[in-house]
Amino acid sequence: MDKGLLEKTANELVAPGRGILAADESNGTMSNRLEAVGVEPSVETRRAYRSNLFSADGYESSISGVILFDETIRQSMDDGTPIPNALSHRGVHPGIKVDTGAKELAHHKGEKITEGLDGLRERCEEYFAMGARFAKWRAVIKIGDSVPSNACLSTNAHALARYAAICQEQGLVPIIEPEVLMEGDHDANRCYEVTAAILDATFSQCKVQGVHIPGALLKPNMIMAGKDCEEQISREEVAQKTVNCLTDHVPHELPGIVFLSGGQSDEDATAHLNLMNQMEVEHPWQLSYSYGRALQSEALRTWAGGKTDSEASSQQEFSHRARMNGLARSGEWDESLED
Ligand code: 13P
C-alpha cells in the first residue's frame, strides 16, 4: 500500500474551499432523473448532460474531485477527450463508484446489503489505469420500527472495510459511505443513535482489516429527523448534533468528512455545512461535501429546459452551487449570496 499517495490524494480532495461532485448516478437512477425532467434517457443523453456539466467555467476552484459511474468513465467529452482526462487536466481528480448496488439482505425483509466485492481488485486496477484516484461504496441503512438489525449493520460495516482495504491496495482513496436514510418518521435522536452505531461498526471493521485511516474519507449523512417526522430540528441543531456524533464516533486521524446531501434542499445542505464550519471549535478533520442532488438538481432542470441558452445556463447553475458550497467550507456562505 502506497500510504504517501493515498494521504496526498485524500488531502487534495478535502483541500480548503473545495469538495466533491457526486455524478456517479447508476444508469437506472440517471435515467429516472432524466425522465423526470422530460428527457429521453439513453447512453448519449447521459453523456451529453455530463459532458456539458464538466465543461462549466471555473468550477475547479470549488470542486476537487468528481465521482463517475462505470459508463461515464469510459465516455468522452464533446471534443473527444476521454472524460477522466478532461477532469485531470483541470486539476480535478476523477473518482469511481465501485459498488454494484444495494440488494435485499437475506432473512431481513426490507433491509439492504451492498454488493460488489467479487472482482473488485481487478476493477480497481483498471480504473486506476484510466486515471481514477478515489472510489466510492455506499451502504444503505434504513430506520424503522425494528430496523436496522445487527445483521444489517455488521454485514455492511464488514463490506465497507473490505472495499476500503482493496481500494487502498490499488492506490485509490476509498470514500466510505454508510448512509442512514432520511426516509421515515423517526426523530433526530434516533438518527443520532443509528448513525453512531453504524460508524462504530464500520471503523471497528476498518481496524480489524488494516484500513489506513489517514488515506480514507468518510461520507456520512447529517443528523436530522426523518422526512415524515413532525418534530424537525433547526439548522443550528442539525449542525451541532452532527458534529457531536462525528466527534465521538469517527477516528480523529481521518483527513476529511464529505457529507452526502441525501434529499436535503440545496440551500439546507449548504447552510448546514456552513454552520458546522463556523463553529468556534477546531474540528479534527476537514468538513466538506460530496453532494449529488444538492449540486446538480437545478443544473439538470435547466439543461432539460429546452431554452436556447440551456447549456450555458445549466453550467452557471452548477458553478453557482459549487461556489456556494466552496464558501461553506470556511463558514463564509450567507443566504444573501443566493439571490
Ligand atoms: P446525494 O448528495 O444526492 O445524496 O448523493 C450523494 C451520493 O453520492 C449518494 O451516494
Residues whose N, C-alpha, C, O or C-beta is under 5 A from the ligand:
A	BS01	13P	A22 R138 L260 S261 G262 G263 S290 Y291 G292 R293 A294
